[in-house]
Amino acid sequence: MYMCFLFCSRYCTSITNFLVMGGFQLLAKPAIDFLNKNQELLQDLSEVNDENTQLMEILNTLFFLPIRRLHNYAKVLLKLATCFEVASPEYQKLQDSSSCYECLALHLGRKRKEAEYTLGFWKTFPGKMTDSLRKPERRLLCESSNRALSLQHAGRFSVNWFILFNDALVHAQTKWLRAISQAVDQALRGMSDLPPYGSGSSVQRQEPPISRSAKYTFYKDPRLKDATYDGRWLSGKPHGRGVLKWPDGKMYSGMFRNGLEDGYGEYRIPNKAMNKEDHYVGHWKEGKMCGQGVYSYASGEVFEGCFQDNMRHGHGLLRSGKLTSSSPSMFIGQWVMDKKAGYGVFDDITRGEKYMGMWQDDVCQGNGVVVTQFGLYYEGNFHLNKMMGNGVLLSEDDTIYEGEFSDDWTLSGKGTLTMPNGDYIEGYFSGEWGSGIKITGTYFKPSLYESDKDRPKVLKLGNLAVPADEKWKAVFDECWRQLGCEGPGQGEVWKAWDNIAVALTTSRRQHRDSPEILSRSQTQTLESLEFIPQHVGAFSVEKYDDIRKYLIKACDTPLHPLGRLVETLVAVYRMTYVGVGANRRLLQEAVKEIKSYLKRIFQLVRFLFPELPEEGSTIPLSAPLPTERKSFCTGKSDSRSESPEPGYVVTSSGLLLPVLLPRLYPPLFMLYALDNDREEDIYWECVLRLNKQPDIALLGFLGVQRKFWPATLSILGESKKVLPTTKDACFASAVECLQQISTTFTPSDKLKVIQQTFEEISQSVLASLHEDFLWSMDDLFPVFLYVVLRARIRNLGSEVHLIEDLMDPYLQHGEQGIMFTTLKACYYQIQREKLN
């Protein structure tokens, strides 16, 4: 670009100097005989239509034709710029280049006019005096024949003639002073013929370009009064990237559209009282904070979430104070017009309490649950931030109160107090829990001989808690909005895919400007997500697998709406059930919440992929051939396929648990471990005691038939006999296989581990017997019990209950379901072995 500028400038200088000295007139005389024969060709080349035009004028037009085309080049570049987004670097470069070409064309056009004006002067005033002044580089700026001057104190009949050239200084009036200043300035700058590359500051434009970079201070706009803007402009308004500064210290740096903050930007507001500043980084729309952002307040609070019209609106997280401050706390949940409203979780770190429930106008209002660091659990009604109305309170020692409350932890009214041993009191209660309670009522002590109808009902928690489907509605609503839907399923599929493509492209562009650099694999993942999976014809297992692979990629990046949804759900789940929230009484709420996630995400997936069958549907096999595998019952090849086959039945858990559960597993499994702590202590004590025995002794103790006892073992390729002292050697492959259950996350993967363990047992027995056999449960159970004991799985009870709660219902009555039931029976049998 610079070389083009330099060439054009030097070419124009040579031509204009040639013109000033009358070069075209001299050139026409010797060439008239040759050029007159090609008059038509010259007219075509010079684009002159008048046949009466003189040869000298045609030559003049022909040599200046390249300079005239610079305007066309500028227009072409401007049209190319419209192919790109305004905020893109390609658009900016093309706009700058167009402005530079326009600037150069105007500059060279002015130089031509100066040369023609000077040539006219030499023709008008011929003579020795003017001939002595005539030089190729000299230009006439002004002369007194057409701009009258009056010389002070001049004689009445005196005649004065004043001429101003670009390199001569003549006394003049005010208009002349400006011309002199320009001439002096041009001379001092070395007579530069080339304007600075990329800037038109040295050239007065007749028409300013549509898009440019400039700095301007506003003085009329009330909102921007005295503010200074430095950045890109479009049609006289800030548009593109820029910086806006106010005199009081406020500053916005980011994207503009049509004169307003719009897009991604950073905003700083000084707080003189605290000698700090508020700081916002996030999205804007039409001059207001709107969309995702992070607002750091001068007070130390930090809000991460959704904004609308400069207010917190939607889902968000508010951190107040630090762990070392006097009142640290965290709230995550729904906001409406800058206030907490809807479902949310408030973690009061100072008091060691966590509230999970409904909010209205910044206060707890409606149903909710509170857990404390001392093991207290309350679920019930709240009014104006206080426990008020019906509720249930449980202490760490399993003491239960069901009844009325009038304040936090304050019993007031009718209720029932149940002791850990089953005794209970019905009556009227008043007083604060833990500080002495006044009771007026009747004491009941149920005996073993009373009928079932007289015994108190078993308490079922969760009836007074917020239903799982009512939790985190703002999170799912935001995802639907990103897809262009007003509500769940209320939109068009093609528009949703368009919005996904826009979200991915916009996020990649914003990520390009951030300090974090996407890895090659992340970039490839984003590129692959830009292609919409196309499904034509009947739905098949292959198409189901394509959807599954797409979801894995989509949920792996927060730049995708589904990925951002999963990331947010993981954050709120951990916020709820970690720390004080790790309370064993919250287990069933945590399980219900995961099931609700699956149901609502599955609804989103079926909206994006309408051809995906509904929950529980069976996908027909394109080639229904029997699958040959080893039967755990006989150890031989079995061509019978289990019906239905795992993966061919469409379920939300089968499709989404592999994506969701690994991220939620740590807090969920901790709740299972806390809830099963007592029975697992009994189980583990028995495991340690029984594992002290050698293999032969333990097999005999468990009642394993002798024909299943391994006589020899292959260790490192050598066959060794099993001795009475041999320990941890029999069925080693099955034991090692079962131990893998603790390294898996989903129930389906854990069931596959159990199934493989049974197959390893069958293979070991088949190798010992050297003949076909048929397992009976009486024969199989003791062997599997031995393997479970030797596997030494510390939290086997938690594994069993997790599988039981989250496994697909269609698997319960199949082969894997029978195997799981056997493992569950082993777990309870081991606890009873202690009594023998």
C-alpha positions in Angstrom: 0.0 0.0 0.0 2.8 2.5 0.9 4.7 1.7 -2.3 1.5 2.5 -4.3 1.1 5.8 -2.5 4.8 6.7 -3.2 4.5 5.8 -6.9 1.3 7.7 -7.4 2.7 10.8 -5.6 6.0 10.8 -7.6 4.1 10.2 -10.8 1.8 13.1 -10.1 4.7 15.4 -9.2 6.4 14.6 -12.5 3.3 15.1 -14.5 2.3 18.4 -12.8 5.8 19.8 -13.2 5.6 18.8 -16.9 2.3 20.6 -17.1 3.5 23.8 -15.4 6.4 24.1 -17.8 4.0 23.7 -20.9 5.3 20.3 -21.6 2.2 18.9 -23.2 2.0 21.8 -25.7 5.7 21.2 -26.7 5.1 17.4 -26.9 2.1 17.8 -29.2 4.0 19.7 -31.9 6.6 17.0 -32.9 4.2 14.1 -32.4 1.2 15.6 -34.3 2.0 13.8 -37.6 2.1 10.4 -35.9 -0.6 10.8 -33.3 -3.2 12.3 -35.6 -3.3 9.0 -37.5 -4.4 7.3 -34.2 -6.8 10.0 -33.0 -9.6 7.5 -32.3 -7.3 5.2 -30.3 -6.1 8.1 -28.2 -9.7 9.2 -27.5 -10.7 5.7 -26.4 -7.7 5.4 -24.1 -8.3 8.9 -22.6 -12.1 8.3 -22.4 -12.7 11.6 -24.3 -15.9 11.6 -26.3 -15.6 15.0 -28.1 -14.0 14.6 -31.5 -13.1 18.3 -31.6 -10.8 18.1 -28.6 -7.3 19.2 -29.3 -4.4 16.8 -29.2 -2.7 18.6 -26.3 -5.9 18.3 -24.1 -6.2 14.6 -25.0 -2.5 14.0 -23.9 -3.2 15.9 -20.7 -6.3 13.8 -19.9 -4.5 10.6 -20.8 -1.6 11.1 -18.5 -3.8 12.1 -15.6 -6.2 9.2 -16.1 -4.5 6.9 -13.5 -5.0 9.5 -10.8 -8.7 9.8 -11.6 -9.2 6.1 -11.0 -8.1 6.3 -7.4 -11.7 7.2 -6.5 -12.9 4.0 -8.1 -10.3 2.0 -6.1 -11.6 3.6 -2.9 -15.2 2.7 -3.8 -14.2 -0.9 -4.6 -12.5 -1.3 -1.2 -15.5 0.2 0.5 -17.8 -2.3 -1.1 -15.5 -5.2 -0.1 -15.6 -3.9 3.5 -19.4 -4.5 3.6 -18.7 -8.2 3.2 -17.4 -8.3 6.7 -18.8 -7.4 10.1 -18.2 -3.9 11.3 -16.2 -5.0 14.3 -13.9 -7.3 12.4 -10.3 -6.4 11.7 -10.8 -7.1 7.9 -13.5 -4.4 7.8 -11.3 -1.9 9.6 -8.3 -2.5 7.3 -10.5 -2.2 4.2 -12.1 1.0 5.5 -8.7 2.5 6.4 -7.3 1.6 2.9 -10.4 3.1 1.2 -10.0 6.3 3.3 -6.3 6.4 2.3 -7.1 6.1 -1.4 -9.7 8.8 -1.1 -7.3 11.0 0.7 -4.6 10.4 -1.9 -7.0 11.1 -4.8 -8.1 14.4 -3.2 -4.5 15.4 -2.5 -3.3 14.7 -6.0 -6.4 16.3 -7.5 -5.6 19.5 -5.6 -2.0 19.4 -6.8 -3.2 19.1 -10.4 -5.5 22.2 -9.8 -2.5 24.1 -8.4 -0.4 23.2 -11.4 -3.2 24.2 -13.9 -3.7 27.5 -11.9 0.0 28.2 -12.1 0.2 27.4 -15.8 -2.7 29.8 -16.4 -0.8 32.5 -14.5 2.3 32.0 -16.7 0.2 32.2 -19.9 -1.7 35.3 -18.6 1.4 37.3 -17.6 4.2 36.4 -20.1 7.4 38.4 -19.9 11.0 38.4 -18.7 10.1 38.9 -15.1 7.7 36.0 -15.0 10.0 33.8 -17.1 12.7 34.3 -14.5 10.4 33.1 -11.8 9.2 30.1 -13.8 10.4 26.8 -12.2 8.9 23.2 -12.4 8.3 22.9 -8.7 7.0 26.4 -8.1 3.3 26.9 -7.6 1.2 30.1 -7.4 -0.9 30.4 -4.3 -2.3 33.9 -4.6 -1.7 37.1 -6.6 -3.2 40.7 -6.2 -4.8 41.0 -9.7 -7.8 38.9 -8.5 -7.5 39.7 -4.8 -7.1 43.4 -4.3 -4.6 44.8 -1.8 -4.1 48.3 -0.6 -0.6 49.2 0.6 -0.6 51.5 3.6 0.9 55.0 3.0 1.3 54.2 -0.7 1.3 57.0 -3.3 -2.0 57.9 -4.9 -0.9 56.8 -8.3 1.4 53.9 -7.3 0.6 50.4 -8.6 1.6 47.4 -6.5 1.5 43.8 -7.6 1.7 41.1 -5.0 2.4 37.4 -5.9 2.6 34.6 -3.4 4.3 31.3 -4.4 4.7 28.3 -2.3 8.3 29.2 -1.7 8.0 33.1 -1.6 6.9 35.4 1.2 4.8 38.5 0.3 3.2 41.0 2.7 -0.6 40.5 2.7 -3.9 41.0 4.4 -5.7 38.5 6.7 -6.6 36.1 3.9 -3.0 36.3 2.7 -1.7 35.6 6.2 -3.5 32.2 6.2 -2.1 31.4 2.8 1.4 32.5 3.9 1.0 30.3 7.0 0.1 27.3 4.9 3.0 28.0 2.5 5.5 28.4 5.3 4.3 25.3 7.0 4.6 23.3 3.8 8.1 24.6 3.2 9.1 23.8 6.8 7.8 20.3 6.4 10.1 19.7 3.4 7.5 20.1 0.6 6.1 16.7 1.3 4.0 15.5 -1.7 2.8 12.3 0.2 0.3 12.5 3.0 1.1 10.3 6.1 0.1 6.7 5.4 -3.2 5.7 7.0 -4.1 9.3 8.1 -5.7 12.2 6.3 -4.8 14.8 8.9 -2.7 16.8 6.4 -5.5 16.9 3.8 -8.7 18.8 4.1 -11.4 16.4 2.8 -14.3 17.7 0.9 -16.4 14.8 2.1 -15.5 12.9 5.3 -15.4 9.1 5.0 -18.3 7.0 6.3 -16.1 5.1 8.7 -13.0 6.4 10.4 -11.1 6.6 13.7 -11.2 9.9 15.5 -11.3 11.6 18.9 -14.1 13.9 19.9 -15.4 15.6 23.1 -19.2 15.8 23.4 -20.8 19.0 24.7 -24.5 18.8 23.9 -25.6 15.2 24.6 -26.8 15.1 28.3 -25.7 11.5 28.8 -22.2 12.1 27.3 -21.7 15.8 28.2 -18.0 16.6 28.5 -17.1 13.0 27.8 -14.3 12.3 25.3 -14.6 9.4 22.8 -11.6 8.0 21.0 -12.2 5.1 18.6 -14.1 4.0 15.5 -17.0 6.1 14.0 -19.7 5.2 11.4 -21.9 7.9 9.9 -20.9 10.4 12.6 -21.6 8.1 15.5 -19.3 5.9 17.7 -19.5 2.5 16.1 -17.0 -0.3 16.6 -14.2 -0.5 19.2 -13.5 2.7 21.3 -12.9 4.3 24.6 -15.2 6.7 26.3 -14.0 8.8 29.3 -15.9 11.2 31.5 -14.3 14.1 33.5 -15.3 12.5 36.8 -13.2 9.4 36.1 -15.8 7.1 34.6 -14.5 5.1 31.7 -16.0 2.6 29.2 -13.8 0.6 26.9 -15.3 -1.8 24.4 -17.8 -2.1 21.5 -20.2 0.6 20.3 -23.1 0.4 17.9 -25.0 3.5 16.6 -23.5 5.7 19.2 -24.3 3.5 22.2 -22.4 0.9 24.2 -23.3 -2.4 22.6 -21.5 -5.7 22.7 -18.6 -6.7 25.0 -17.1 -3.9 27.1 -15.5 -2.8 30.4 -16.9 -0.1 32.6 -15.2 1.6 35.6 -16.9 4.0 38.0 -14.8 5.7 40.8 -16.2 5.6 44.3 -14.7 8.6 46.1 -16.2 7.7 49.5 -14.4 4.4 49.6 -11.4 5.5 47.5 -12.1 2.5 45.2 -14.1 1.9 42.0 -16.9 -0.2 40.7 -15.8 -2.4 37.8 -18.0 -4.2 35.3 -16.9 -6.5 32.5 -19.5 -8.1 30.3 -22.1 -7.5 27.7 -24.1 -4.3 26.8 -27.1 -3.6 24.7 -28.2 -0.1 23.6 -26.1 1.7 26.2 -27.0 -0.5 29.2 -25.6 -3.6 30.9 -27.4 -6.5 29.4 -26.5 -10.2 29.2 -23.7 -12.0 31.0 -21.2 -10.0 33.1 -19.2 -9.6 36.2 -19.7 -6.6 38.5 -17.1 -5.9 41.2 -18.5 -3.4 43.7 -16.3 -1.0 45.6 -17.7 -2.5 48.8 -16.0 -5.8 47.9 -19.1 -7.6 46.7 -18.9 -9.4 43.3 -21.8 -10.4 41.2 -21.5 -12.9 38.3 -24.6 -13.4 36.2 -27.2 -11.9 34.0 -28.0 -8.2 33.7 -30.9 -6.3 32.1 -31.3 -2.5 31.8 -28.3 -2.0 34.2 -29.9 -4.3 36.8 -29.2 -7.8 38.0 -31.9 -9.8 36.3 -31.9 -13.6 35.7 -29.5 -16.1 37.2 -26.5 -14.9 39.1 -24.0 -15.4 41.9 -23.3 -12.7 44.6 -20.3 -13.0 46.8 -20.3 -10.7 49.8 -17.1 -10.2 51.8 -14.3 -12.7 52.2 -13.7 -15.6 54.5 -11.7 -13.3 56.8 -14.3 -10.5 56.9 -17.1 -10.1 59.4 -20.0 -11.2 57.3 -18.9 -13.4 54.4 -21.8 -15.0 52.4 -22.8 -16.2 49.0 -26.1 -16.3 47.1 -26.7 -18.1 43.9 -30.1 -18.1 42.2 -32.7 -16.0 40.4 -32.9 -12.2 40.4 -35.7 -10.0 39.2 -35.2 -6.2 38.7 -32.1 -6.2 41.0 -33.7 -8.2 43.8 -33.6 -11.9 44.8 -36.8 -13.6 43.6 -37.6 -17.2 42.8 -35.4 -20.1 43.8 -31.9 -19.5 45.3 -29.3 -20.8 47.7 -27.9 -18.6 50.4 -24.7 -19.7 52.2 -24.2 -17.7 55.5 -20.6 -18.7 56.2 -20.5 -16.7 59.4 -23.4 -18.5 61.0 -22.6 -21.8 59.4 -26.1 -22.1 57.8 -27.3 -22.7 54.3 -30.8 -21.8 53.0 -32.2 -23.5 49.9 -35.6 -22.2 48.9 -37.8 -19.5 47.5 -37.2 -15.7 47.6 -39.3 -12.6 47.1 -38.2 -9.0 47.2 -34.8 -9.9 48.6 -36.2 -12.0 51.5 -36.8 -15.7 52.1 -40.5 -16.2 51.3 -42.2 -19.6 50.7 -41.0 -23.1 51.1 -37.3 -23.8 51.9 -34.7 -25.9 53.6 -32.0 -24.9 56.1 -29.1 -27.0 57.2 -26.4 -26.0 59.7 -22.8 -27.0 60.5 -24.1 -28.6 63.7 -26.3 -31.1 61.8 -29.7 -29.4 62.2 -32.1 -29.8 59.3 -35.3 -27.8 58.8 -37.8 -27.8 55.9 -40.9 -25.8 55.9 -42.4 -22.4 55.3 -40.6 -19.0 55.6 -42.1 -15.5 55.9 -40.0 -12.4 55.8 -36.7 -14.2 56.3 -38.0 -16.2 59.3 -39.2 -19.8 59.9 -42.9 -19.3 60.2 -45.8 -21.8 59.8 -45.6 -25.5 59.4 -42.2 -27.2 59.3 -40.1 -30.2 60.2 -36.9 -30.0 62.3 -34.4 -32.8 62.7 -31.3 -32.9 64.9 -28.1 -34.8 64.4 -29.2 -37.5 66.9 -32.5 -38.1 64.8 -34.8 -36.2 67.2 -37.7 -34.9 65.1 -40.1 -32.1 65.6 -43.1 -31.7 63.2 -45.3 -28.7 63.9 -45.6 -25.0 63.9 -42.9 -22.3 64.1 -43.0 -18.6 64.8 -39.4 -17.6 64.3 -36.0 -19.1 63.4 -35.6 -22.4 65.4 -38.5 -21.3 67.6 -41.3 -23.8 68.2 -44.7 -22.2 68.8 -48.0 -24.2 68.5 -49.2 -27.7 67.9 -46.7 -30.4 67.0 -45.1 -33.8 67.6 -41.7 -34.4 69.1 -40.3 -37.9 68.3 -37.3 -39.2 70.2 -34.5 -41.4 68.6 -35.8 -44.5 70.4 -39.3 -44.0 68.9 -41.0 -42.4 71.9 -43.0 -39.3 71.0 -44.9 -36.4 72.5 -48.0 -34.8 71.0 -49.2 -31.4 72.2 -48.3 -27.7 72.2 -44.7 -26.4 72.2 -43.1 -23.1 72.8 -39.4 -22.1 73.0 -36.2 -21.9 71.0 -34.6 -25.2 70.0 -31.6 -26.0 72.2 -32.6 -23.4 74.8 -35.4 -25.1 76.7 -38.8 -25.9 75.4 -42.1 -25.6 77.2 -44.4 -28.6 76.4 -48.1 -29.2 77.1 -49.1 -32.6 75.8 -49.1 -36.3 76.0 -46.1 -38.7 76.1 -46.4 -42.0 74.1 -44.1 -45.0 74.4 -44.9 -47.5 71.7 -44.2 -51.1 72.6 -43.5 -54.1 70.3 -46.9 -55.4 70.9 -48.9 -52.4 69.7 -50.6 -52.6 66.3 -49.0 -50.9 63.3 -51.8 -48.4 63.1 -50.9 -47.0 66.6 -47.2 -46.5 65.7 -46.0 -43.1 64.4 -45.6 -42.9 60.6 -42.1 -43.0 59.2 -41.1 -39.4 58.3 -40.6 -38.8 54.6 -38.5 -35.7 54.0 -39.0 -33.3 51.0 -42.8 -32.7 51.2 -42.2 -29.1 52.4 -39.1 -28.5 50.2 -39.1 -26.8 46.8 -39.9 -29.4 44.1 -36.9 -30.2 42.0 -38.6 -29.0 38.8 -39.1 -25.6 40.3 -35.3 -25.2 41.0 -33.0 -23.2 38.7 -35.8 -22.3 36.3 -33.9 -19.1 35.4 -30.9 -21.1 34.3 -33.0 -23.2 31.8 -35.1 -20.1 30.8 -31.8 -18.4 29.8 -30.8 -21.4 27.7 -34.1 -21.3 25.9 -33.7 -17.6 25.3 -30.3 -18.2 23.8 -32.0 -20.6 21.3 -34.5 -17.9 20.4 -37.5 -19.4 22.3 -39.8 -17.4 24.6 -40.3 -20.5 26.7 -39.6 -24.3 26.7 -40.3 -25.5 23.2 -41.8 -22.2 22.0 -39.7 -21.5 19.0 -38.5 -22.7 15.6 -35.8 -25.3 15.3 -34.0 -23.6 12.4 -33.8 -20.3 14.3 -32.4 -22.2 17.3 -29.6 -23.6 15.2 -28.9 -20.2 13.7 -28.6 -18.7 17.2 -26.2 -21.5 18.2 -24.0 -20.7 15.2 -24.0 -17.0 16.0 -23.2 -17.7 19.7 -20.3 -19.9 18.7 -18.9 -17.4 16.2 -19.3 -14.5 18.5 -17.8 -16.3 21.5 -14.8 -17.4 19.4 -14.2 -13.8 18.2 -14.4 -12.5 21.8 -12.1 -15.3 23.0 -9.6 -14.3 20.3 -9.1 -10.9 22.0 -8.8 -12.4 25.5 -5.5 -13.4 27.1 -6.7 -17.1 27.1 -5.8 -19.0 24.0 -7.9 -21.9 22.8 -6.1 -25.1 22.3 -6.0 -26.8 18.9 -8.5 -29.5 20.2 -10.8 -26.8 21.5 -10.7 -25.0 18.2 -11.5 -28.2 16.3 -14.4 -28.9 18.7 -15.9 -25.5 18.0 -15.5 -25.9 14.3 -17.2 -29.3 14.4 -20.1 -27.9 16.4 -20.8 -25.3 13.6 -22.1 -28.2 11.5 -25.7 -29.2 12.2 -26.2 -33.0 12.3 -28.4 -33.8 9.3 -30.7 -36.8 9.6 -32.7 -38.0 6.6 -34.9 -41.1 6.6 -35.8 -43.4 9.5 -34.1 -42.8 12.8 -31.5 -45.4 13.6 -28.9 -46.3 16.2 -26.2 -44.6 14.1 -28.2 -41.4 14.1 -28.7 -41.7 17.9 -24.9 -42.2 18.2 -24.3 -39.0 16.2 -26.5 -37.0 18.5 -24.7 -38.5 21.5 -21.3 -37.5 20.1 -22.6 -34.0 19.3 -23.9 -33.6 22.9 -20.5 -34.7 24.4 -18.8 -32.0 22.3 -21.4 -29.3 23.0 -21.4 -29.9 26.7 -17.6 -29.8 26.8 -17.4 -26.1 25.9 -19.2 -23.2 27.7 -19.3 -21.3 24.4 -22.2 -23.6 23.3 -25.6 -22.8 24.9 -25.9 -26.4 26.1 -22.3 -26.4 27.4 -23.0 -23.2 29.3 -26.2 -24.7 30.7 -24.3 -27.8 32.0 -21.5 -25.6 33.4 -24.0 -23.5 35.3 -25.9 -26.5 36.6 -22.7 -28.0 37.9 -21.8 -24.7 39.7 -25.2 -24.5 41.4 -25.2 -28.2 42.3 -21.8 -27.9 44.0 -22.8 -24.6 45.6 -25.8 -26.4 47.1 -24.4 -29.7 48.3 -20.8 -28.8 49.2 -19.7 -27.4 52.6 -22.5 -27.1 55.1 -24.7 -28.5 52.3 -23.0 -31.9 52.7 -25.8 -33.1 55.0 -26.9 -36.7 54.7 -30.6 -35.6 54.9 -30.2 -33.8 51.6 -29.4 -37.0 49.6 -32.8 -37.6 48.2 -33.1 -33.9 47.2 -29.8 -34.1 45.4 -30.9 -37.3 43.5 -34.3 -35.7 42.6 -32.4 -32.6 41.4 -30.2 -34.7 39.0 -33.3 -36.5 37.6 -34.9 -33.1 37.0 -31.8 -31.9 35.2 -32.0 -34.9 33.0 -35.7 -34.4 32.2 -35.3 -30.7 31.3 -32.1 -31.1 29.3 -33.7 -34.0 27.4 -36.5 -31.6 26.5 -34.0 -29.2 25.1 -32.2 -32.0 23.1 -35.5 -33.2 21.6 -36.3 -29.7 20.6 -33.0 -29.4 18.7 -33.4 -32.9 17.3 -37.1 -33.4 16.7 -36.5 -36.8 15.1 -35.1 -38.2 18.5 -37.8 -40.5 19.9 -39.4 -39.8 23.2 -38.3 -41.2 26.6 -38.6 -45.0 26.7 -38.9 -45.5 23.0 -37.0 -48.4 21.3 -34.9 -47.6 18.3 -35.4 -50.3 15.7 -32.2 -52.1 14.6 -31.2 -51.7 11.0 -29.7 -55.2 11.0 -31.3 -57.2 13.8 -28.6 -59.9 14.0 -28.1 -61.8 17.3 -25.0 -60.7 19.2 -22.7 -63.5 20.3 -21.2 -63.2 23.8 -20.2 -65.2 26.7 -22.9 -66.2 29.1 -22.1 -65.8 32.8 -24.4 -68.7 33.5 -22.7 -71.3 31.3 -19.4 -69.8 30.3 -20.2 -70.7 26.7 -21.0 -68.7 23.7 -24.6 -67.5 23.7 -26.3 -66.1 20.6 -29.3 -64.9 22.5 -29.3 -61.2 22.9 -30.6 -59.5 25.9 -33.8 -57.6 25.2 -33.8 -54.7 25.1 -30.1 -54.0 24.3 -28.5 -51.2 26.4 -28.2 -48.1 24.3 -31.0 -48.9 21.9 -33.7 -47.8 24.3 -33.9 -44.0 24.4 -33.7 -42.6 27.9 -32.6 -39.3 29.3 -30.3 -41.0 31.8 -28.7 -43.2 29.1 -28.1 -40.2 26.8 -27.2 -37.5 29.3 -25.8 -39.1 32.5 -22.4 -39.8 30.9 -22.1 -36.1 30.2 -23.6 -34.8 33.5 -22.8 -37.2 36.3 -19.0 -37.2 36.2 -19.1 -33.5 36.9 -21.6 -33.9 39.8 -20.2 -37.1 41.2 -18.0 -35.8 44.0 -20.7 -34.0 46.0 -23.3 -36.6 45.2 -21.1 -39.6 46.3 -20.2 -37.7 49.5 -23.9 -37.5 50.4 -24.3 -41.2 49.8 -21.2 -41.9 52.0 -22.7 -39.7 54.8 -26.1 -41.3 54.5 -24.8 -44.9 54.6 -22.0 -44.2 57.1 -23.4 -46.3 60.0 -24.2 -49.5 58.0 -21.0 -49.2 56.0 -19.0 -49.1 59.3 -20.5 -52.5 60.2 -19.8 -53.8 56.7 -16.2 -52.6 56.7 -15.5 -54.1 60.1 -16.7 -57.5 58.9 -14.7 -57.2 55.6 -11.5 -56.5 57.6 -12.2 -59.4 59.9 -13.0 -62.0 57.2 -10.1 -61.0 55.0 -7.6 -62.1 57.7 -8.3 -65.7 56.6 -6.3 -67.4 53.8 -8.2 -68.2 50.5 -8.9 -71.9 51.2 -10.3 -71.1 54.7 -12.4 -68.2 53.5 -13.8 -70.3 50.6 -14.8 -73.0 53.1 -16.2 -70.5 55.5 -18.5 -69.0 52.9 -19.7 -72.5 51.7 -18.2 -72.5 48.2 -18.3 -76.0 46.7 -14.9 -77.6 46.5 -15.2 -78.2 42.8 -15.0 -74.4 42.3 -11.9 -74.1 44.4 -8.9 -73.3 42.2 -6.3 -76.0 42.5 -3.5 -74.2 40.7 -2.9 -70.6 39.8 -0.9 -69.1 36.9 1.4 -66.4 38.3 3.6 -64.6 35.8 3.2 -67.5 33.4 4.1 -70.2 36.0 1.6 -72.7 37.3 1.6 -72.8 41.2 -0.4 -74.9 43.5 -2.9 -73.3 45.9 -1.7 -73.9 49.4 -3.6 -73.6 52.7 -1.6 -70.4 53.4 -2.2 -68.9 50.0 -4.0 -65.5 50.3 -5.5 -63.0 47.8 -4.8 -65.3 44.9 -8.0 -67.1 44.0 -10.3 -65.4 41.5 -7.8 -62.6 41.3 -8.9 -61.4 37.9 -12.5 -61.1 39.1 -11.5 -59.3 42.2 -9.4 -56.8 40.2 -12.3 -56.3 37.8 -14.8 -55.6 40.6 -12.5 -53.0 42.2 -12.9 -50.9 39.0 -16.4 -50.1 40.1 -15.0 -47.2 42.3 -13.4 -45.7 39.2 -16.6 -45.3 37.2 -19.3 -42.7 37.4 -22.5 -43.7 35.7 -24.8 -46.6 36.8 -24.5 -48.2 33.3 -20.7 -48.2 33.6 -20.8 -49.7 37.1 -23.2 -52.4 35.9 -20.8 -53.3 33.1 -18.1 -53.7 35.7 -20.4 -56.1 37.7 -21.2 -58.0 34.5 -17.6 -58.4 33.6 -16.8 -59.6 37.1 -19.3 -62.4 36.7 -17.8 -63.3 33.4 -14.3 -63.4 34.9 -15.6 -65.7 37.6 -17.2 -68.0 35.0 -13.9 -68.1 33.0 -11.9 -69.0 36.1 -14.2 -71.8 37.0 -14.4 -73.1 33.4 -10.6 -73.2 33.3 -10.5 -75.3 36.5 -13.3 -77.7 35.6 -12.3 -78.2 32.0 -15.9 -78.9 31.2 -19.2 -77.1 30.6 -21.3 -76.3 33.6 -24.5 -74.5 34.5 -24.5 -72.0 37.4 -27.2 -72.1 40.0 -27.6 -69.2 42.3 -26.9 -71.4 45.3 -23.5 -72.2 43.7 -22.8 -68.8 42.3 -23.6 -66.6 45.3 -20.9 -67.9 47.7 -18.2 -67.5 45.0 -19.3 -63.9 44.2 -19.5 -63.2 47.9 -15.8 -64.3 48.2 -14.9 -61.9 45.3 -16.8 -59.0 46.9 -15.0 -59.6 50.2 -11.5 -59.8 48.6 -12.3 -56.6 46.5 -12.4 -54.6 49.7 -14.5 -51.8 48.3 -14.7 -49.3 51.2 -18.0 -47.6 50.2 -19.8 -50.5 48.6 -23.1 -49.5 50.2 -22.9 -46.0 48.6 -22.1 -47.6 45.2 -25.1 -49.9 45.5 -27.5 -47.2 46.5 -26.3 -44.8 43.7 -26.8 -47.5 41.1 -30.2 -48.3 42.6 -31.4 -44.7 42.5 -30.1 -43.7 39.0 -30.0 -46.9 36.9 -32.4 -47.1 33.8 -35.6 -48.8 34.8 -35.5 -51.0 31.7 -32.3 -52.6 33.0 -33.7 -53.7 36.4 -35.3 -57.0 35.0 -32.5 -57.9 32.6 -29.3 -59.8 33.1 -27.5 -56.8 34.5 -30.4 -56.2 36.9 -30.1 -59.7 38.3 -26.3 -59.3 38.7 -26.8 -56.0 40.5 -29.3 -57.7 42.9 -26.7 -60.3 43.6 -24.2 -57.7 44.5 -26.7 -55.9 46.7 -27.5 -59.2 48.5 -23.8 -59.8 49.1 -23.5 -56.3 50.7 -26.2 -57.1 53.2 -25.0 -60.6 53.8 -21.6 -59.4 54.7 -23.1 -57.2 57.5 -25.0 -60.2 58.9 -21.8 -62.4 58.8 -20.6 -60.5 61.8 -23.4 -62.2 63.9 -22.2 -65.7 63.0 
